[in-house]
Amino acid sequence: MQFPFKGYSGCGTSLVQEGDFQYVRKSTADPLYISRLKDQAQKQKRMSMANSLEFVQIPRVTKEDDLPDSYAFEMDYFRCDDAISFLQKATREDLELVTDRLLQFIEYNIEQSTEMVVSKEIIVRKYEDVKNKFLQNYQFDTEVTNRILQRAESIIMSIDEELRIPVGYCHGDLTFSNILITKDTKQVVLVDWLDSFVETPLHDIVKLRQDTKYYWSLNSYRFPFDRIKMMIIMDHLDKKIDSYFSRCSFYRKNYFLFQLLNLLRICPYVIEKEDILFLIKILDTILSEM
């Protein structure tokens, strides 16, 4: 089975057929990734059990294999379209329906969260961690890396001492590569959950706009698609997402900061020249907007 998006993680994903039964298995023997995959499985289990939204499906984790030098878990399989495939062929009605369901998922998590104060120290600590990992990716030109980090650090160090944001629930990596749409009921199936340094729904808005504003998942999509059509669709979705959350002060005040941290977090993992150049272009754009 070939998955539609190229990945940057250290795990493998396979669709397993046993008689008439199918399930998905994720596994890794990468010592640097084992703990991350375990955390992903635990978060997916928690959110699957807690989910009360009828239009959202979170695959149940049905089995774990925790060995000394590897880890794997199995989860339910849903007959779905990947998000890009769905968006290409969706009617206007289905497009709006699924978009509204994603917005409602984030809105629900905002309602279930608590507004809390996040200190500047936490943001700076996260930035320092990301910066150190970024500096170890020698695929980036050193001069470019230093230029980006110098501008980013100037912005990070000038933020308020305290940020007020909702803290509690989020997917953590809500890009179109982790969103599936069921073929019959148009339910949203969410996979590849990720722990965040702050568990805030703001992360999910940021990750969605990583795709709708900057087209990140389009660059990692393996199958043929109409790029012009998809960019028009993404632009429409981005305006809708931005308009919807602009009423929230935490979004208006902190979106660009969290998007900057998000994009910098990707930098240590990209190795292909095309992806690096694309990411540099996005970072230059967002740094010019802050």
N, C-alpha and C positions, 0 to 999 in steps of 0.2 A: 504493500500500500504506500503510495507516495502522498505526502502531506503537502498542502498547497503553499505553505509559507516556509521559507528557509529560516532556520533557527540559529540562535547564538548561545544556547545553553549546552550544558554537558550531559544531557540525557537523551535517551532514545524513546520513541513512541511507536507502538505497533498495534494493529487491529488483529485480535486473535479470534479464530473461528474454532469452536468445539461443538461438532454436530450442528444443531440448529441455533446454537447460542453464540453470540458475539460479545466481546468486551474489549476495552482498551487497556493496554499495559504500558506504563511508563517506568523506565529503569535507568540506573546509572551505576558505573563502577568507578567514576571519577571521584577521588577522595575530596576534591574541592567542591563537589556539587552534591554529595550524599546528604549532608545536613539540610541543604536548601530544599531538596526534593522531599525530604521527610517533613519539613515545615509546610511545604505546599500541600502535601496529603492531609496533614492535620488541619490546616485551615479549610481545605475543601470539605473535610468531614464535618467540621463545626458549622460551616455555612450551609451545607446541604441539610443538616438536621434542623437548623434554625429557619430555613427559608419558608416563608408563608405566602409568597407571591405566586399566583397561579400561572402567570405568563412567563415566569422564569424557571428554568430547570438547571439544577446543579447536580452533576453526576455523583451518585453515591460511590464512595470508596468501599469496595467489597472485599479486598484482600491486600495484605502487606507482606512482603518478603524482606525482612531486615537481617541481612547477613553481615559478617565482619568486614567484608571488602566490597559490598554492593547493597543497593536498596532498590526495591521496586514496589509499585502498587497497581492494583487493578481497579477499574471503575466502569460504570454503566456506559453502554454505547447507545447513541441516539442517531437515527437516520436524519441527517441534516445536510444543508448547504453551508459551505463556508461563507463568511460575510461578504466577501468580494463577489463571489459567484451569485449570491442572492441579490446584491445591490444592482448588478448588471442587468438582471432580468425582471426585477421587481416592478409591479405596477406602482403608480403614484400612491394609491391607497395603501398597499402593503409596505411601501417605503416609509410612509408617515406612521403607520401602525408600529413597526419595529423600532423606529426612532423614538416614538413616544414611550415605548416599553423600556428602552434603555434609560431615558430621562426619568421615568417613574422608579426604576430600580435605584438610581442614584438618589432621587428625592426621598425614597423610603429610607435609605441608609443615613441620609442627613437627619431625618426625623428620629431615627433610632440612636443617633449619636448625641453627644453632649458638647456644648461649646466650652472649650478649654483654652487656657493660656499655654502656648508653646514658646519656650524661651529662645532667644537668639542663640544661646549656647548650643542648643540641640541642632539648630540649622547649621551653625558653623562647624560643629563636629561632623555632621553628615557631609558637608562640603569638603572638609579635609580628607575624609575617607575616600570620597569620590575622586578628589584631586590626586591623591597618592596612587590610586589604581589607574587613573588616566595617564599619569606620567610613566607608567610601566608598559603602555602600548606604544611600542617603537615604530608602528606602522604610520603614525602621525608624524608630520614634519615638526621637528622640535620648535622651530620659530613660530609655527602656527599654534601649537599647543600652548606655548608660553603667552602668546598674544591673547588667546581665548581665556586662559586662566587668570591673567592679569586683569582683564576687564571684568570677568565673573567675580573675582575676589573683591574688587572695588565695590561692586553692587552688594555682595553678601555682607561685607563689613559695615555697610551703611544702613542696613535694615533696622527697624525698631527693635528695642530690647525684648518686647513681648508681641506675639502674634495671637490673635483670637480666631480659632478655627474649630469646626466640628470634629470631634475625635470619637471613634467607636468602631465603625464598620466601613469596609471597602473591599473591592475585588483585589486591587493592588496592581493589576497589569491589564486594564480593560482596553486593550487594542483590538482591532478587527481580527487579528490573527487568533485571538482567544474567544471570539464570539461566533457561535453557530446558530443557525435558524432552522427549526424543524420544518420539514417539507409540507406537512399537512396543516398544523395549527399555527404556524408562524410564532411559536414560542422561542424565547431567547435562551440558548444553552451556553452557560459560562464555564470555561475550563481554564486550567493553568493559573490557579490563584497564587498570589504572591504576598508575603509579609512585607510591610513597609516600615520605614523608620518612624513614621507617625501614621497610625491607622486612621486616615481621614478620607471621607468621600471626595475631597478636593483632588486626591490622587487619581480617582477614576475620571473626573472631568479632564484633568491634564492628559491622561493616557488616551482618552477618546480624541481629544484635539491634536494629539501627536499625529493622528491619522487624518482627521478631517481638515486640519489647517496645513499640516506639513507633509501629508501623503506618505508617511513612513511605511505603512504596510503594503502600499502599492509597489514600493521598491523591493519588497521581499517576497512578492507573490510569484510563484513559479509558472503558473499557467497563463495562456494568452488571454488578454482582456483589452477592451476599448479604453485606452488611457484618457482620451479627451472626455468621453462620457463619464468616466469615473471621477475625474477632477471636477466636472460640473456638479455631480452628485455630492461629492465631498464638500464643495464650497457651500452648497445648499444646507447640508447637515451642520456644517460649522457655524453658519449664521444662526441656525435654529438653537444649537447648543449654547452658543455665546449669549444670545438674547434671553434664553430661558434662565440662565444662572446669573445674569447681570443684576438681577434684583437682590442677590445675596452679597452682603458687604464682605464676607470672608473671601468670596471669589474675586470681586473687584479689586480688593487690596492685595491678594496673595497669589493670583493665578500665575503671573509672569515669573515670580520667584520660584514657585514649585515646578513650573515648566522648565526653567533653566536647570534646576537640580536634576530633573528627570532626564533631560537630554545629555547632560554631563555624565550621568550614571551609565548611559549607553556606550559612551566612548571607549571604555576599556575592552569592550567585547567585539567591536567591529574590526575586521581585518582586510576586507576587500576594498580596493581603491575606490570603486564606484560608491560604496556605502560611506566611506570616509569623507569623500568630497561632498556628498549630499548632506552629511551630518554637519560638516563645517559650514556649509551654506545656511542650514537651519539655525545653527548657533549664532552666526553673524547676524541673521535676521532678528532673532529674539533679543540679542544683546543691544541692537540698535533701537529696539522698541522700549527698552526699560529706562 
